[in-house]
Amino acid sequence: MVSYVDEKQGKGSLSLLVNGKQKALWKLDVDVDTWRRKTIPNIEIKQGEEIKVVGLADGSESAILDFIEFISREAVARSK
């Protein structure tokens, strides 16, 4: 899960990369000026792989990231 701000002053974007390969991209175009959360399912990350979130600002929108939470597949299976 990724926590981020979607500001009203632009149309930025955020992307998730694993070992340099883009796994998810989403636009910051809801324009609600509040913290939002996005769950990105089915991303496999192995030990030692580099994880990067890249923000692209637009206008006055800053592409602000608060945190990333990793949830194991086992935890998801147990919660069902």
N, C-alpha and C positions, 0 to 999 in steps of 0.2 A: 504494500500500500504506500502511496506517495501523498504527502500533505503539501499543499501549495496554495498561493493566493491568486485569484483571478480578478485583476483590477479592471476598473471601468475605462481607463484611459488608453487602451490599445488592444492589439490582437496578437500577443506573443504566443509562444509555444514551448513545450517541454518535450524532451525525448529521453528514452531510457536506452542505454547501450550496454551490452555485455561483450567484453573483449573486442570493442570497437565496432560491433555489429548492432545496428538499430533493431530493437525488439518492440518498441512502442513509441508512438508520437501522438500528442494531443494538443489541440489549439486551446488557447486561453481566451475564449470568445463568448463566455456566458455573461461576463461583465457584472459580477455581483459584489465586488469589493469585499470579499470575505474568504476565509479559509475553506478550501475544498479538499476532498480526498478521492483518490482514484486507485482502484484495485486492478492490477494487471495480472491476469491469471495465466497459468501454464508457461511460465518462464523458467527454464532449467538453468541453474547456476551451480557450477562445480567449484570445489575448493581451489583457491588460487586465482580464479578469474576476476578480471577487473570490471567493476560496475560503475557506470558514470551516468549522471543525469545532466543533460545540457539544456540550458534555458536560452531562448532567443527573445530578447526584449523587443518591444514595438511601441513607438510613441512614448508615453509616460509609464507604460506597463513594464515592470521590472523583472518578471519571471522569477518570483520569490518562492523558494523551496523551504519547507520547515523540517520535514523528516521523511525517512524511508523506513518502512517496517517490513521485515522478511518473515514470511509464514511458511513453515515447512509443509510439504504435501501430507505428511503424517498427521500434523495438527489439523489440517483441513478435513482429512478423512475421519478423524476422531470426533470432530464437531458435527458431523452429519448424522 
